Amino acid sequence: MADKLYTQLFTQNRELSWLKFNARVLSEATDETVPLLERLKFVAIFSANLDEFFMIRVGSLFDLLQMKETTIDNKSGMSPQEQLDYIYKAVRPLYREKDEIYASIERQLRIHGIYELNYCELDQLEQKQVKHYFKNSIMPILSPQIIDSHHPFPHLQNNSIYIATMLKIKGKEVFGLVPIPSSLPEILSLAGNETRFISMEKFLLEFLDDAFDHYQVLEKAIIRITRNADLNFDDENFEVDSDFRKKMRKLLHKRKRLFPVRMEISNEISVNFQKYIYEKLGLKQEQVFLTKTPMSMKFAFQLPTKIPANKRKALTYKGFKPHFPREVNPKESILKQLQQNDLLLSYPYESMEPFLLMIKEAANDPNVVSIKITIYRLANKAKLVEYLCAAAENGKDVLVLIELRARFDEQNNIDWSERLEEAGCNIIYGFENFKVHSKICLITKRERNEIKYITQIGTGNYNEKTASMYTDLSLISYDQRIGQDAAEFFKNMGIGNLEGIYKHLLVAPISLKQTVIKLIDEQIALANKGHIFIKINSLTDVDIMEKLKQASCAGVKVIMIIRGICCLKPNIEGKTDNIHISSVVGRFLEHSRIYSFGTGSTQKIYISSADFMTRNTERRVEVACPIYDERAREKIRHIMEAAEYDNVKARVLLANGNYVKKDKHKLPIDSQQLLMNDVEKEEAVIAMKKKSFLSNKLIKKLQHIFSSNKDNFFDQSL
């Protein structure tokens, strides 16, 4: 394997790369071609991303500081403290930028009759009404508290919002605190024809004096604490046969009490006030960030529902519903249809429904022997669980490998595991030191005394909500070669064997990384005739980066679409000259993983659950599946080219780690819009065919245009 001591010549620190990515998310909020309310959502997404970054990545750096030996980053040579110093310095201007963008969006929304108001902007009658509402509906559920010898400083919950205040009574100053109850809505809507509201944070800040009616309020501010949430689930000592769900519950309780890594505050406060809070929370000045934006911005996703439909249309994306694929007839047996041809679903352009219908049908098919599936994340409401439970209740052998350590979805998965177990499903949890992140489902049927397999392998979770928001690929195949490997995979999962041998599937931690490196070597042997295309979310694995550098030096053309973290610097002379990297951030979250090696008839294409991160390639169970079906291969090639030629939402990564807009070709190409157009045009042709509006000759011509990659790029009109 490659030397772990990497220079800064062609690699960069992952945390700093991630901050550049999140800055890209924030920049979408400035794009005037994006509807205003969607731009507001991008500010909210940026903020949520930053919350998780501090909880996990910054938290993990603080953990490293506690170790006796200093850990040096193998991509930048930076110590944990140097990384923290750089992070806190780099984040501060992002806060200022976020505040400016939010203020600009808020001003523009007012033009459309949407107002986020301050209390002073209300007329006298409205002020009287909201004051009455506060006293009768809110004040009774508040829990104001002073801090003194009889009232100790409370534990501040992670990412909960509080109003902190300095009070005075009988010449003595005391600290006061009011938690904002999570049961309250984030915004208080006002009556009237226009959409007018006050954020609950500002509303409670205005009436703080009423909560401390015997005190003089000297200073007040809204604050929010972010705590380290980077739990190592294998650090705790448990009995070997202890219940894993109980272990997880204990660790989730521990997460709530980990130390603070960041504080956000709504306004400037005095030095004495600062000193008091910092000392109580163990924070330093550089860990505190002033923000004029609401601390919680979940309301950005509910706001469109509070706006009249005619106005909402102009301020949000044009409605788009995932289409049911034309290859599948929902009125006929899904299982029988899938035995004829492989089906590749492309989310969110196509619906997840065919997969769900397949599971539902399998649950009731007397010829189906078993259903086996790995689950990482599920929606809060999941048809999939209903169908799996029905299958178990119908006497099918249902095996569900559910990963309880899916970060921030742990409790949800614990709840689902109990529901599945109660229905009679066989539940397993994977491995002590390896998360199971694969997305694979196997249906076993008995046909004429023979065992046959239908296998589904995807790049994303079985989450019915995110399937309409994330770009992912899902292959459903009757190819018995893939099915036999899938059967071997589930056998190995059941007996705790991570060293299984597979003929077609690439399975981490044993064969995925090694095979990828071998496939890159094959392209290196072709020199300037070699071609590699990789679409993933993150790249941090030093061995793969070293091998890609070797490919570049050999003259291989390397095209990479990497949405988030990228520790590899492209276009470094003599090292990564032939590597071209771009990132696409758009309406949908880019989440599909595609690996392609070579071109033409020798091209090898895989879809996978794995990014090229060390955690994925070495410390998780991941699956990559070869694509053998030619229709599916063509579909993936089209997706690859759409991403490669995107010059609207794509940004090019430069050698210095910054991203810049692409030079536009003769027509702008938005890869996501293009793929939406494809399914909509195809449906339009099918609808017209049903009504006999077009001749068969013209229909065939139009279908040929829609299936042609190049024509789709540069001729988007009928």
Secondary structure as GFF3:
##gff-version 3
##sequence-region A 1 718
A	DSSP	alpha_helix	14	27	.	.	.	ID=ss1
A	DSSP	three_ten_helix	28	30	.	.	.	ID=ss2
A	DSSP	alpha_helix	36	52	.	.	.	ID=ss3
A	DSSP	pi_helix	53	58	.	.	.	ID=ss4
A	DSSP	alpha_helix	59	65	.	.	.	ID=ss5
A	DSSP	alpha_helix	80	111	.	.	.	ID=ss6
A	DSSP	beta_strand	114	116	.	.	.	ID=ss7
A	DSSP	three_ten_helix	119	121	.	.	.	ID=ss8
A	DSSP	alpha_helix	124	133	.	.	.	ID=ss9
A	DSSP	pi_helix	134	138	.	.	.	ID=ss10
A	DSSP	three_ten_helix	139	141	.	.	.	ID=ss11
A	DSSP	beta_strand	145	147	.	.	.	ID=ss12
A	DSSP	beta_strand	161	169	.	.	.	ID=ss13
A	DSSP	beta_strand	172	179	.	.	.	ID=ss14
A	DSSP	beta_strand	187	190	.	.	.	ID=ss15
A	DSSP	beta_strand	195	199	.	.	.	ID=ss16
A	DSSP	alpha_helix	200	206	.	.	.	ID=ss17
A	DSSP	alpha_helix	208	211	.	.	.	ID=ss18
A	DSSP	beta_strand	216	227	.	.	.	ID=ss19
A	DSSP	alpha_helix	244	255	.	.	.	ID=ss20
A	DSSP	beta_strand	260	265	.	.	.	ID=ss21
A	DSSP	alpha_helix	271	281	.	.	.	ID=ss22
A	DSSP	three_ten_helix	285	287	.	.	.	ID=ss23
A	DSSP	beta_strand	288	290	.	.	.	ID=ss24
A	DSSP	alpha_helix	299	302	.	.	.	ID=ss25
A	DSSP	three_ten_helix	303	306	.	.	.	ID=ss26
A	DSSP	alpha_helix	309	315	.	.	.	ID=ss27
A	DSSP	alpha_helix	334	338	.	.	.	ID=ss28
A	DSSP	beta_strand	343	347	.	.	.	ID=ss29
A	DSSP	alpha_helix	353	364	.	.	.	ID=ss30
A	DSSP	beta_strand	368	375	.	.	.	ID=ss31
A	DSSP	alpha_helix	383	393	.	.	.	ID=ss32
A	DSSP	beta_strand	397	402	.	.	.	ID=ss33
A	DSSP	alpha_helix	410	422	.	.	.	ID=ss34
A	DSSP	beta_strand	426	428	.	.	.	ID=ss35
A	DSSP	beta_strand	435	436	.	.	.	ID=ss36
A	DSSP	beta_strand	440	447	.	.	.	ID=ss37
A	DSSP	beta_strand	450	458	.	.	.	ID=ss38
A	DSSP	three_ten_helix	466	468	.	.	.	ID=ss39
A	DSSP	beta_strand	470	477	.	.	.	ID=ss40
A	DSSP	alpha_helix	480	495	.	.	.	ID=ss41
A	DSSP	beta_strand	506	508	.	.	.	ID=ss42
A	DSSP	alpha_helix	512	525	.	.	.	ID=ss43
A	DSSP	three_ten_helix	527	529	.	.	.	ID=ss44
A	DSSP	beta_strand	531	536	.	.	.	ID=ss45
A	DSSP	alpha_helix	542	553	.	.	.	ID=ss46
A	DSSP	beta_strand	557	562	.	.	.	ID=ss47
A	DSSP	beta_strand	579	584	.	.	.	ID=ss48
A	DSSP	beta_strand	589	590	.	.	.	ID=ss49
A	DSSP	beta_strand	594	597	.	.	.	ID=ss50
A	DSSP	three_ten_helix	600	602	.	.	.	ID=ss51
A	DSSP	beta_strand	604	608	.	.	.	ID=ss52
A	DSSP	alpha_helix	614	619	.	.	.	ID=ss53
A	DSSP	beta_strand	620	626	.	.	.	ID=ss54
A	DSSP	alpha_helix	630	645	.	.	.	ID=ss55
A	DSSP	beta_strand	650	653	.	.	.	ID=ss56
A	DSSP	beta_strand	659	661	.	.	.	ID=ss57
A	DSSP	alpha_helix	671	690	.	.	.	ID=ss58
A	DSSP	alpha_helix	696	707	.	.	.	ID=ss59
A	DSSP	alpha_helix	709	714	.	.	.	ID=ss60
###
